[in-house]
């Protein structure tokens, strides 16, 4: 981790996101009503969905911290993928609703240019959401948390949607009233795309996708750099929420004593955890090489 307080940030960041999203929902909702901006009202509904998403993320972070037990011997880490999928579905269904409302408004023909005050609201939320995105993606990356990273992208989507609203409001004010409603449609398309991506990534996580190949290369190098290791005949890893689980099987000299091979295994585990902080579950098996493998060529 970059900083010692990254673990503390893990507990704090979701609370910040939760209260910031509540504030934005109210702020954009009031300005949207006062200014008559369909785009800003749509953006307010987006922030309202973010409040629900933050609550789901808070629950998943709490649950994933529970230690493994007899019912879930591999821990509760995968609940973060479920949380991420729920956030994605909230965004997707919210996008469908926004699209429906915007299209109805165009069909009705009842379109008026909003007040310029809507542009102020959109500008403030762009800055706020971009700052929250950067904060959360840092914490999520340092803690290897898919739920926090999903929440970060939720804020990034809000920043981008507010940018679309800002463009629509400005265009409406200067003589193109339909631009505000088109901005609302643009917001819904953007939000829907991010929702689908989050759902897709969550499904991959629940299917126990392999860890990044660079992590496996690091593990391979650590093991093969040990003079006692003759070869590695099995290596795989998977993501389980914030944790990385590894299965390693390697061969040592057939003359090595059992207690010495155990010491080699423990040493390698410690080195791997130093290099890969999120490697929590390391199943490392040591077996003797066949005599013909051990003889020099």
Secondary structure as the mmCIF struct_conf table of DSSP 4:
data_model
#
loop_
_struct_conf.conf_type_id
_struct_conf.id
_struct_conf.beg_label_comp_id
_struct_conf.beg_label_asym_id
_struct_conf.beg_label_seq_id
_struct_conf.end_label_comp_id
_struct_conf.end_label_asym_id
_struct_conf.end_label_seq_id
BEND BEND1 UNK A 3 UNK A 3
TURN_TY1_P TURN_TY1_P1 UNK A 4 UNK A 5
HELX_RH_AL_P HELX_RH_AL_P1 UNK A 6 UNK A 35
TURN_TY1_P TURN_TY1_P2 UNK A 36 UNK A 36
HELX_RH_AL_P HELX_RH_AL_P2 UNK A 38 UNK A 64
TURN_TY1_P TURN_TY1_P3 UNK A 65 UNK A 65
BEND BEND2 UNK A 66 UNK A 66
HELX_LH_PP_P HELX_LH_PP_P1 UNK A 67 UNK A 68
BEND BEND3 UNK A 70 UNK A 71
TURN_TY1_P TURN_TY1_P4 UNK A 73 UNK A 74
BEND BEND4 UNK A 76 UNK A 76
TURN_TY1_P TURN_TY1_P5 UNK A 77 UNK A 78
HELX_RH_AL_P HELX_RH_AL_P3 UNK A 79 UNK A 108
TURN_TY1_P TURN_TY1_P6 UNK A 109 UNK A 109
HELX_LH_PP_P HELX_LH_PP_P2 UNK A 113 UNK A 115
TURN_TY1_P TURN_TY1_P7 UNK A 116 UNK A 116
HELX_RH_AL_P HELX_RH_AL_P4 UNK A 117 UNK A 142
TURN_TY1_P TURN_TY1_P8 UNK A 143 UNK A 144
HELX_RH_AL_P HELX_RH_AL_P5 UNK A 146 UNK A 173
TURN_TY1_P TURN_TY1_P9 UNK A 174 UNK A 175
TURN_TY1_P TURN_TY1_P10 UNK A 177 UNK A 177
HELX_RH_AL_P HELX_RH_AL_P6 UNK A 178 UNK A 206
TURN_TY1_P TURN_TY1_P11 UNK A 207 UNK A 208
HELX_LH_PP_P HELX_LH_PP_P3 UNK A 209 UNK A 209
STRN STRN1 UNK A 210 UNK A 210
HELX_LH_PP_P HELX_LH_PP_P4 UNK A 211 UNK A 212
HELX_RH_AL_P HELX_RH_AL_P7 UNK A 213 UNK A 224
TURN_TY1_P TURN_TY1_P12 UNK A 225 UNK A 225
BEND BEND5 UNK A 226 UNK A 226
TURN_TY1_P TURN_TY1_P13 UNK A 227 UNK A 228
STRN STRN2 UNK A 229 UNK A 240
TURN_TY1_P TURN_TY1_P14 UNK A 241 UNK A 242
STRN STRN3 UNK A 243 UNK A 252
TURN_TY1_P TURN_TY1_P15 UNK A 254 UNK A 255
BEND BEND6 UNK A 256 UNK A 256
HELX_RH_AL_P HELX_RH_AL_P8 UNK A 258 UNK A 275
TURN_TY1_P TURN_TY1_P16 UNK A 277 UNK A 278
STRN STRN4 UNK A 279 UNK A 288
HELX_LH_PP_P HELX_LH_PP_P5 UNK A 289 UNK A 290
HELX_RH_AL_P HELX_RH_AL_P9 UNK A 291 UNK A 294
BEND BEND7 UNK A 295 UNK A 295
#
